[in-house]
Amino acid sequence: MTTTTVETSPEAAVRAAPIGAEDQMRADLYNSLGVMLAAPPDMMLLQQTAGLAGDDSDLGSAINALAKLAQHSKPASAEREFNKLFIGLGRGELLPYASYYLTGFLNEKPLAQLRQDMAASGLTRAPNSYEPEDNIASMMEMMGAMIVGRFGTAAGVTRQKTFFNKHIGPWAGHFFSDLEGAKASVLYAALGAVGRQFMEIEAEGFRMSAE
């Protein structure tokens, strides 16, 4: 996986738009999950993760646990863990793709539907990325980008809700639960707990939002 998995098509204009503090924090968490899931973390990313601080909520406690583990992790051990989870000999312990979680197979209808929606939004897979677009890192990156308008105008709640409910909500929580309980997970077990809690909050937030 690469750290940049999607980009705008040449004809799509990019316009930054100011957003609220809460939405910025949501986007930051999506981005943090995405970058940790895209490739093994280097020392800088581990240090950045170690600097995270949560409140006394369940999500905040999970963030604090992740930060503590990141503080005591080294790039070499994190890379070994990442490889066991996502690469392995032939395949890793987990297959972090929407198609696999929703159909049991790779490169199925969920990927085709995602590509259609990406094209409609002026997004395309980055030329240096060889992962199918429905991998979890791309999903987190795209959602964070939509919130802040990284690839165009910042998406409103309705558009965010539609994307989340169609492409993320049906499977990401299950993936993060599997990551939390995977045999090879230590640092990534903590990341899985953060992701699981965050997906629950997002799903409930969108459920409560006006249609």
N, C-alpha and C positions, 0 to 999 in steps of 0.2 A: 504494500500500500504506500501511497505517497501522501505528502502533507497538503498538496493542492490537487484536488480530484475533479473539480468542475471550474469552468470559467464562462465568461460571457461570449456569445458569438460576436463576430466583428461588427455586425450591424446593430447590436444592442447597446444603447447608451447607458452609462453608469452615472447616476445622480445621487450623491450623498444627501441624506435628509436627517435632520435632528430627531431623536427619539427620546422617550422618557427614561429615567434612571432604572426603573424596574425592567423595562424591555432591554436595556443595555446589559443588565445583569443576566437576564435570560440568554441573550445572544452570547455573552461571554462564557456561560456554562456550556451551551451547545458547542461552542468553538473549542473549549478545553477538552470536552469529551471527544470531539472529532480528532483533534491533533494527537491525543493519547492513543487513539485507536487506529490512526493512519500508519504509524511507524513506531519502532522502538524509541522511547524517549532518550534524548541526549541529556547531558548534565544540566544545560540551561533550562530545559523543560522540567526536569525533576526539581530544580531549585524554584522555578516558578510555581510548580504544583505544591511544593512544600510551603510556599508563602500564602496559600489560600487560607481563609479563615471563615468559618461558618458560625451561625447563631446556635441557640439551644433547641432548634427544631430537629426533627428526624433527619431532614436533608442536611442541615447545618452540622449535625453530629457526624454524618457520613463524610462530609467534606473535611471536617477536622481529622477524622481517622485516615482519610486518603493523604492529607497533608503530612501527617506524622510518619506514615509509611514512606512517602516520597523523600522525606528528610533523611531517612536512613537507607535509602536505596542507591545503588550504583548503576551506571549505564549498562555495564556488562551483565549484571544479574537481571536487570529489567529487560534487556534484549533476549536473554535466554528464555525468560518467562513469556515474552511476546511471541517468540518463535514457536514454543511449545503449544501455545494457545491457538495461533492463527496460521502457522506455516507447517511445522512438523515435517515428517518424512512422508511426502505425498500429500498430506493435509494435516491441519492442526486439530486440536481438541474441539474447536468450535468453527462453524462456518457462518460468518457474520453477514449474511445476505438475506434480504427480504424474500427473494424467490425461494430460497431453501426453507426458511421458517414458515412460509405460507403455503408452499406446495410440496416440499420435500425434495425438490430438484433445483439446480442452478439454471439461471438464464431463462426463466419462465415468464408467465404473463405479468407478474408484478414489475419485472424489469422493463418490459415493453411499455407498460402503462406509465412508468416513471419517465422513460425516455420521451414519450409523447408530451408529458407535462413539462419536462425540461425544455424541449424544443419550443413549446408555446410561450415559455418565459424567457427565451433567448439564451438558454444555458446549454453547454455542451461539455463532454468529458475533456479534461485537460490533455494535451498531446503527450505529456510525460506520465500519464496514468494508464495502467493496463488492467485495473480492477473493474469489474462490472459496476455500473453506477449505483446499484442498489445495495452496496456495502454500507455498514453502519457508520463508518467514518464519513462517507459522502453525505449520508442522510443528516448527520449532525451538522456538518459544514453548511449544507444547503439551508437548513432551518435557521441557523444562526445568521447566515447571509441575508435571508429573506427579512428577518426582523429588523436589521439595521440598514437594509438597502444596499448591500455591498455590490450586488449585480444589477442594480436599477433602483426604482423607487421602493422605499421601505413598504413591506406588505402590511396591510391592515389585519385586524383580528380575523375577519371572515376568510381572507386568503390563507392566513397561517393555519386556521382551523381546518380548512379543506385539505391542505397539504398534509398536515399532521395526521388527520383521521384516515386519509387514504394511504399514505406511504410510511408512516412511522408508528402510529398508535397500535395497529393490529399486531405488531411483532416486536418492537424494540424493547418493551418491558420484559418480554420473555427472554430475549437475548441477554439483557443485563442481569436477569436472575440467573441464567445459565453461567454467565461470566463470574458472577459472585460465588457460585458453587463449584466452579471448574477445579479439577484436581491440580492443575498447574498454576492456579491463581493465588497470588499473595498480594502484590501491589494492585493487580487488576481485579482482585476480589473486592477491594475497597472502591475501585473505580466502578465496578458493577453495582455496588450498593448506592453510590451517588447517582448513577444513571437510572437505576430502578426507581429510586425515590423521586427523581426529577420527572421521569416519564409519568408517574402517577399524578404528580402535581399539575403537570401540563395537561394531561387528559381531563382532570377534574376542572381545571380552569377553562378549558375550551367547552366542556359540557355546560358550565354555568354561564358562558358568554351568550349574548343575544345572537340569534340567528341573523 
